[in-house]
Amino acid sequence: MERVLIIDPDAMHAAELQDGMEAIGYDTTTFPDMRNALGAIKEGCLDLIVVVPRSSLSLPDALTSVGSALKDLVRPPEILFLLRWKPRGPAERLLGDRWSVQVLYER
Amino acid sequence: MSGNEPLGRIMEEVEYLLARRRVRAQERPRLVVVHEQRQPSAECSPGEIIDRCYLQYPDREIPIPLALPGLMLCDCMVRYNNTPLSVARMERILAHSAFYRRLGANSFERNERTPHFTRVALRVYLSRLGSQIAKALKKGGSALRKEQVLISETTESNVAVHYLNLPVHILHRMTRAV
């Protein structure tokens, strides 16, 4: 079974995502922040990490901390950044490209 | 999340990312050796240069940095890909095959002197080749380990034989790329 980790500060939103993933059959764990998720990431058996940043201001920091947490993994998981605000130009997706992560707008 | 539409889009994206990951895990890296200075009518003929080798995975070229002795060993294992080779046999091939004895003779450039291989040295080069392939696999994000790619087995007469467990390809170019 594929393992998915959700890092989302909004517990309600995280639970909705978790229900959706588990309905498809993924083994899903949620964490409210990166600090708590680090241990699970470094274990190295994840297939996907979904990161929901708090705001557009915290996006670069979130990308940096995910990037550094994954750098020593032999087979790093796929990363999806789920942004809960409306797109304002291409800058955020370009930032995602630079870090080789997928950026998706929820709205 | 308001309504089911955003959740549906997110799930589609998640399924796509995980499916892409599964497909990539099934793809095997390919080991490519590049020969330069090919004569028009023949491939892998004496006088060519072994220019470099790299892993192709999934569509990237990941260089495997090797000095000339390592390149020659890698080339030998690629050319005899279907045959497990003992160190003694590798030594004989590298010392007596016209391809390795006349390495670089088609080139006007000053060539490096062809190294002389001993069995002890070959064992060291074999281990270095394995390490470099392992680094390239890691760089490319492949889940394969060194032991799954460079296989060493013992025959019934207690001789260790080695072979590459990867699809291989020799790429030929007429002249050296500048």
Boltz contact constraints between the chains, C-beta under 6 A:
constraints:
  - contact:
      token1: [A, 2]
      token2: [B, 18]
      max_distance: 6.0
  - contact:
      token1: [A, 16]
      token2: [B, 1]
      max_distance: 6.0
  - contact:
      token1: [A, 20]
      token2: [B, 7]
      max_distance: 6.0
  - contact:
      token1: [A, 20]
      token2: [B, 11]
      max_distance: 6.0
  - contact:
      token1: [A, 47]
      token2: [B, 18]
      max_distance: 6.0
  - contact:
      token1: [A, 47]
      token2: [B, 21]
      max_distance: 6.0
  - contact:
      token1: [A, 48]
      token2: [B, 17]
      max_distance: 6.0
  - contact:
      token1: [A, 48]
      token2: [B, 18]
      max_distance: 6.0
  - contact:
      token1: [A, 74]
      token2: [B, 138]
      max_distance: 6.0
  - contact:
      token1: [A, 75]
      token2: [B, 143]
      max_distance: 6.0
  - contact:
      token1: [A, 78]
      token2: [B, 17]
      max_distance: 6.0
  - contact:
      token1: [A, 78]
      token2: [B, 21]
      max_distance: 6.0
  - contact:
      token1: [A, 104]
      token2: [B, 13]
      max_distance: 6.0
  - contact:
      token1: [A, 106]
      token2: [B, 6]
      max_distance: 6.0
